[in-house]
């Protein structure tokens, strides 16, 4: 009976932490087969094995032995465009289905999608860099600047994606810095900013038009969001709109002056400007993370 109870506890706690059996084995310094035997109730772990597993699960060995399955009551489930947000007292859980089944699988799917996006960026970087060199060598300076700016832009976006975005399926409420609801020209999103591994990261959820009020009311009632962070009016002076205006001005100027050959130079300059702004945003966020870490210390 004790083995079965311990097996159930290890399995459920591992899943609650969003760990696979392989990750639990690696983090605890045990073999995968040992973890499988413990979770299947085939063996009762030794003191050292128990100590290693409990350390990874943030428990003492005694707490793990005496652990009872206590399901934290679910307070609310909200559907977004592609995912579901489940709200508990101490955590937020994001899943692909209406039921919380397998957080490891959900996290793996989110990471896989993020990896595919990142691969597109990493493939585009050498392609545009090569084009920039070719255009420069044949005397097409404008096109060289245009292609080079795109290579640089993709590189900056790739770094931003790696450092500051997340596909996490489980977020502890105590780690949340702020939650925002933002409306852009073509979509509305919920952005959860939280601390992970000493860095502020973002987890985004897209909303359909009929889901906005439900999300807003629920987050307000749970005191997860402040009124000032709900921005449901499109900001006409936002960076995205400013960048769009620059493109339109450049096009208008070229049509009037008939300097069509300069299109590469203008669009390249705009892309470089957007990349520099994103770099500044990353630096500010990194400094903010370091300051908060120092303050907490």
Helices and strands as residue ranges (DSSP letters): H 2-16, H 21-28, H 32-39, H 47-56, H 61-65, E 76-79, E 84-87, E 91-95, H 103-137, H 141-164, E 170-172, G 173-175, E 176-183, E 188-196, E 199-207, G 209-211, H 212-221, G 227-229, E 230-231, H 239-257, G 260-262, H 263-296
